[in-house]
Amino acid sequence: MTDTPARLLSLLSLLQTPREWPGSELADRLRVSPRTIRRDIERLRDLGYPVEASKGAIGGYRLVAGAAMPPLLLDDEEAVAIAVGLRAAAGQAVEGIEEASVRALAKLVQVLPARLRHRVGSLNAATVPLAGGGPRVDPEVLTTLASAAAGREKLRFQYRAGDGAETRRLVEPHRLVATGRRWYLVAFDNERDDWRIFRVDRVREPQPTGARTVPRELPAEDAGAYVAARLTNRSRTYTAVATLHAPLHRLQDRLGFREDEVEALDDTRTRLRTQADSLEWLALRLASLGCEFEVHEPAELRTYLTDLAARATRAAAL
């Protein structure tokens, strides 16, 4: 391969795979001499790519983390996956990430070939995200928890329980689990000598301790299954019963929760019984159904909806 720019791009594409490449293998792949590979590695370093060389008779090269992120090479499937992921991230419950996701998506779409833009556009057009209503998560808290879990490092943080009580926790982070509306940390609580799940939006001032931990066996198939089981076993705070002024067949696509109990009262009305751990989420669910409704219980939900309607009316009058 005599075209130097094309050869550099091919070399970079190989180095961006997570492995170490012997110089002789790179030379064979690109059909050049080991000396040319060494020169090309220096060119990539001059361009800001942190290529590390291992010692030894054969020698090897791999791309490592640097002070700044250099441009990446993506194949078609990777580019589509990232574009779709960025669009989804723009609506996730991470405080401040929406704008960054939109900026990154705009940059990526600008350089996508027409065939890939069409694929991304088709996926976006066919996808309707469920309106969010969960609490926002500080990205710095999220990354601190993720780093501690990845590094198997004990962590201290302030935690606010559902009843408002504040406690100081010392835990061994295991995994982060995103449920769509919320983020949870699965961790072993050292002071309670048991596994716990923590809502990340209630975590404050996480501080890595520097103490490394030995991996513990989670009492579940994986972290996602553990969170699902714990959430299912927890008693729901509120059970709502409402009459929806729309036929059941029109609401079926929007009533997608397995815990819901629905019943067609007649051709124009549907009875809904659903559960949630907050009045805000129940109000959002009912309002998102796109029809008139009457709340029969709980009384707290009727009061919340009355207050919400008053705030909305005042906001609309401004």
N, C-alpha and C positions, 0 to 999 in steps of 0.2 A: 504494500500500500504506500504509494509515493506522495499522495496528496496530504500534506502535513495537517491542515485544519481538520480534514475528515478523519485522519488517523487519531488526532487528539480527542475528537468527540467520541470515537469508538473506544479509545483507551479510558476516557472518563466514564463512559457508560459501563464498562467492565468494573472499574474501581468502585462505582456506586452500589454494587451488590455487596452484601455484608459478609465478606470473606477476605482472606489474604491471598494475593496472587503471586506465585513465583515469577521472577522476571523472565525465565525461559518459557513459561506457559503464555505469558503476554506476548512475547516475541513470536511464538508459533501462531497464536491467534491472529495477530496483525500482520504476519508475514514480513517481519523486519528483524534486524539484529538486536541482541540484548543491549548493545551500545546505543542504538536508536531509542530503545525503550527508556534508558537512563536519561537521555537528553529530553525526551518527551515528558518524563516525570518532572524534570526541572522546569520545563515550560509551564506545566500545570501549577507547580508551586509558585511560580512568578505571577500567575493569574489569580492567586489567592486560595487555591485548593490545597488543604493540608494533607499531603500524601506522606505517610510514614513508611520508612523502609526498615525491615527487620534484618538483624545481623546473621551471618552464616555464609557457608560456601555458595549455596544456591541463592539465597536472598529472597525477600518477598515484599510486596507493597500492598497497602490498604489505605483507604480514605478514613481519616479520623475527624473528630470534632475540632473546629478552629475557633478563632475569636469572632468571626462573622460567618454567616451562612452564604456560601457561594451559590451560583445558579445550579439548578438540578436538571438532569435529563430524565424525561419520563416517556415510557412507551404509551401507546394509545389507551390501553386499559387503565393504566395508572392515572393518566390525565383525566379520563372520564370519572374515575372513582374519586379523585381529589376535588373535581369541580362539583360533583353531587354532594360530597361530604361538606364542602365549604358552604353550599347553599343551605344544607341542613343545620350547620353550626350557627348560621346567621339567626336562627330562631330558637336556639337552645338557651337554657337557663343559666348561662355563665355571664356574669356582669361584665359589660364592656367588650365582649368578644364579637358582638354582632357587627359593629362597624369594621373591625379588623378583618372579619370573614368576608364582608362585602368588598373591601378593598382588594383583598387577595384574589377573590373570585373574578373581579373586573380585570385584574392583570392577567390571570390565566386565560379567561375567555378571549381576550384580545389577541393572544398568540395561538389559539387553537386552530388547527386546520378546519376547513369548512365541514368536512365529514364528521369531525368530532363535535363541533358546535351543534350540528344537527342532532347528534345522539344525546348530548347534554340537554338541549332544548326540549327534545321529546320526553326525556325522563322528567324534567321539571314540569312540563305541561300536564303530564299524567299523574303527578304527585300533589296531593293536597294535605299539608300538615295539619294535625289537630291543634287547635288554638291552645297555647300554653297558658298556665295560670299558676305555675309553681314559683317558689321564692328564688331570688337571684343569688348566685354563688360568686364570691370573690375569686378571680382567677389566680391570684397570688396564694390564697389559701389552698386552692385546688392543686397547684403545682407543688407546693410544699408537702402536702400529703402524698402526692404521687411519688415525689423524689424519696421520701422516707420509706414508702412501701417498696420501691424498687431497690433501695440500698439496704433494706432490712435494718432500719435504724429506729430506735425508740423515739417516741414523740410525746411532748407535753402540750396540752392546749386547754383553753377555757371552753366549757360546753354548757349551753343553755338547754334545759329539758323542755318538754312540751308544756309543763306547768309554770315555766319561767324560772325555775331554780337553777342557779349557777354552780357548777362544780369544776374542779381542776382534775384533769385526767392524765394518766401516764399509760400509754398503750404501745403495742407492737403492731404497726399498720400492716395489713395483708393485701387488700385490693380496694380500688374504688369501683363502684357500680353506679352506672347512670340508668335511671328508670324512665327518662323522658322529661318528667316534671321535676324530678329531684335527683341529687347526687347523694350517695351513701358511702361512708368509709366502713369497711369491715376490718376489725382489729381485735386483738386480744388485750383486754383491760387488765393490767397487772395488779391494780389494787383490789379488783373484784374477782380476780383469778378465773375469768371466764371470757368467752367471746361476746362481742357486742357489735351493734351497728350504730353509726352516728350520722345524723343528717349534717351534711357539710355546710349548709347555710347557717347552722347553729354553732359551728366551730369558730372560735376566736383565738387569735395570737398563737398559732401553732409554732412550736419551737423544737427543732431536732436536738436530741441530747448528745449525739455522738456515740452512744452506746449501741453496738451491733447486737443483733438477735439471731438465735437459731430458729430456722423455720419450724412452725408448729403445724400439726395436721388439723385442717379445718373440718368441723363435724358436718360436712355436706359435700356434695359432688364438686361444687365450685362456688365461688363467691356470689355469683348471680343467683344460684339456687338457694344459697343460705339467706340472702336478703329477701327473696320471694317468700320463703317459708316463714321468716320472722314477721314480715309485713302481713301475711295471711293470718298468722296466729294472733296478731294484736287485735284487740277489739276496736272496731270502728267507733269514732266519736259521735257521728251523726248518721241517722237514717232518715232519708227524705221520701215522702210519698206525695206525688203530684199528678194532676190530671193534665194531659197535654192535648191541646185542641188541634189535633192532626191525626189522620189515619195511621195505623201501625205500619203499613207497607211503605209509607212515605218517610218514616222515621228509622226504619231498620238499618240503613247505612250509617246513621249517626249514633245509634244506640249500640255501640260495639263492645261494651264492657260485659264480661261473662257474669259478674256479680249482679247485674241488673235483673230485676223482675219486671216484665212488661206484659200487659194484657190489653187486648182490644175491647174497649167498652161498647163501641158501636162503630159505624162507618166513619165517624168524624172525630172520635176521641180515643185516647190511649192512656191507661194508668201505668205510671212508672214508680217503682220502688228501688232506690239506689242508696249506696253508702259512701261516705268519704270522711276524712279526718279533719276537714275544715269547712266552714260555711262559705268561704270564698270559692272553693272548688265546686261546691254544689251549685252556687249561684251561676258560676261560669258555665257549668254543664247545661243547666236549664236554659240559659240565655243563648247558648250556641246551637240549640235545636231548631231555631228559626220558626217558632210557632208560639201562639199564646199559651199560657199555662196557669194553673191554680195550685198553690202549695197547700197541702192539708196538714203536713207536719214535717219538721218540728216548728214550734212557734218561733224559735230563734232565727230560723231561716227567713220566715216572713218579715221579722223585724229587720234583719240584715238587708233584704231586698228593698224594703221601704227606705232605709237610710241610703242605700246605693242609688236608688232612683232619684232621691232628692239631690244627691251630690251630682249626678249626671245632668239633672235639669239645670242646676246652678251653673255647671260648666258650659252647657249648651247656650246659656243666656249671655255668657261673657263675650 
